[in-house]
């Protein structure tokens, strides 16, 4: 009886190993309207992301992923850049600047008006307020 178990075990292990398939993507965003930043019209596409990089764009319905995000009825776009902000004034009070990030802004440029605290490294080294 014990010999049968030892004979069957490698076969079962091989079958289970063959069934495991590594996901194509870490994140798969499906069904969204894509605005790619080139000025072209929005288009419907799935977006495959692996290791924090977009690696595929198109009909990816047959692919698998660790995480799927259904973006049906939503617009998917790269981050936006705000070239004239005053974030430096309250950066220590609101370090996650949600008023920008919740709108898709991923890059800001401050200090255009000459009102930035200088030297900036000393300003950023200040203790952060609690609250």
C-alpha positions as CSV (number, residue, x, y, z in Angstrom):
1,X,0.0,0.0,0.0
2,X,2.7,2.5,0.9
3,X,4.6,1.8,-2.3
4,X,1.4,2.8,-4.3
5,X,1.3,6.1,-2.6
6,X,4.9,6.8,-3.4
7,X,4.3,5.8,-7.0
8,X,1.2,8.0,-7.4
9,X,2.6,11.1,-5.5
10,X,5.1,12.2,-8.2
11,X,2.4,11.8,-10.9
12,X,0.0,14.0,-8.9
13,X,2.7,16.5,-8.2
14,X,3.6,16.7,-12.0
15,X,-0.1,17.2,-12.9
16,X,-0.5,20.1,-10.4
17,X,2.7,21.7,-11.5
18,X,1.6,21.6,-15.2
19,X,-1.7,23.3,-14.3
20,X,0.0,26.3,-12.6
21,X,0.4,29.2,-15.0
22,X,2.2,32.4,-14.0
23,X,-0.1,35.4,-14.7
24,X,0.6,37.4,-17.8
25,X,0.3,40.7,-15.9
26,X,0.4,42.0,-12.4
27,X,-2.5,44.3,-13.2
28,X,-5.0,44.1,-16.1
29,X,-7.3,47.1,-16.6
30,X,-10.2,46.1,-18.8
31,X,-13.0,47.9,-20.7
32,X,-11.8,51.5,-20.3
33,X,-11.6,54.3,-22.8
34,X,-7.9,55.1,-23.2
35,X,-6.6,58.6,-23.6
36,X,-2.9,58.1,-24.3
37,X,-1.8,61.8,-24.3
38,X,-0.9,61.9,-28.0
39,X,-3.9,64.0,-28.9
40,X,-5.7,61.2,-30.7
41,X,-9.3,60.3,-30.0
42,X,-10.1,58.0,-27.0
43,X,-10.2,54.3,-27.9
44,X,-11.4,51.2,-26.1
45,X,-8.5,49.0,-25.0
46,X,-7.3,46.8,-22.2
47,X,-4.0,47.7,-20.5
48,X,-1.6,45.1,-19.2
49,X,0.8,46.2,-16.5
50,X,3.8,44.1,-15.3
51,X,6.5,45.3,-12.8
52,X,4.9,48.8,-12.7
53,X,5.2,49.2,-16.5
54,X,2.6,49.2,-19.2
55,X,3.6,46.2,-21.4
56,X,0.5,45.6,-23.5
57,X,-2.4,47.5,-24.9
58,X,-5.3,46.1,-26.9
59,X,-7.7,43.2,-26.6
60,X,-6.3,41.3,-23.6
61,X,-9.5,39.4,-22.6
62,X,-7.8,36.0,-22.9
63,X,-4.9,37.0,-20.6
64,X,-4.7,36.5,-16.9
65,X,-3.5,38.8,-14.1
66,X,-3.0,38.9,-10.4
67,X,-5.4,41.8,-10.2
68,X,-8.1,42.8,-12.6
69,X,-9.6,46.3,-12.6
70,X,-12.9,46.8,-14.5
71,X,-12.8,50.3,-16.0
72,X,-16.0,50.0,-18.0
73,X,-17.5,53.4,-18.4
74,X,-14.4,55.1,-17.2
75,X,-11.5,56.9,-18.9
76,X,-7.9,55.6,-18.4
77,X,-5.0,58.0,-19.0
78,X,-1.4,58.6,-18.0
79,X,-0.8,61.0,-15.2
80,X,-1.3,64.7,-15.7
81,X,1.3,67.4,-15.2
82,X,0.4,70.7,-13.6
83,X,3.0,73.3,-14.6
84,X,1.9,76.1,-12.3
85,X,1.1,75.2,-8.7
86,X,1.7,76.5,-5.2
87,X,2.1,73.1,-3.6
88,X,5.3,74.1,-1.9
89,X,3.3,76.4,0.5
90,X,1.4,73.5,2.2
91,X,3.5,70.5,1.2
92,X,4.5,69.8,4.9
93,X,0.9,70.1,6.0
94,X,-0.5,67.9,3.2
95,X,2.4,65.7,2.0
96,X,0.2,63.4,-0.1
97,X,-1.3,66.4,-1.9
98,X,-4.6,64.5,-2.5
99,X,-6.2,67.5,-4.1
100,X,-3.9,66.8,-7.0
101,X,-3.5,63.0,-6.9
102,X,-7.2,62.4,-6.8
103,X,-7.5,64.3,-10.1
104,X,-4.8,62.3,-11.8
105,X,-2.0,64.8,-11.4
106,X,1.2,62.9,-10.9
107,X,3.8,65.7,-11.5
108,X,3.7,69.3,-10.2
109,X,6.0,72.2,-10.8
110,X,6.1,74.9,-8.1
111,X,7.9,78.1,-7.4
112,X,7.1,79.7,-10.8
113,X,6.1,82.9,-9.0
114,X,9.3,83.2,-7.0
115,X,7.5,82.6,-3.7
116,X,9.0,79.2,-2.9
117,X,10.8,78.8,0.5
118,X,14.5,78.8,0.0
119,X,16.7,76.9,0.5
120,X,14.2,74.2,-0.4
121,X,16.3,71.3,1.3
122,X,16.0,73.1,4.7
123,X,12.3,73.6,4.2
124,X,11.7,69.9,3.3
125,X,13.9,68.8,6.3
126,X,11.6,70.6,8.8
127,X,9.6,68.3,11.1
128,X,6.3,67.4,9.6
129,X,3.2,68.6,11.5
130,X,1.0,66.0,13.2
131,X,-2.6,65.7,12.5
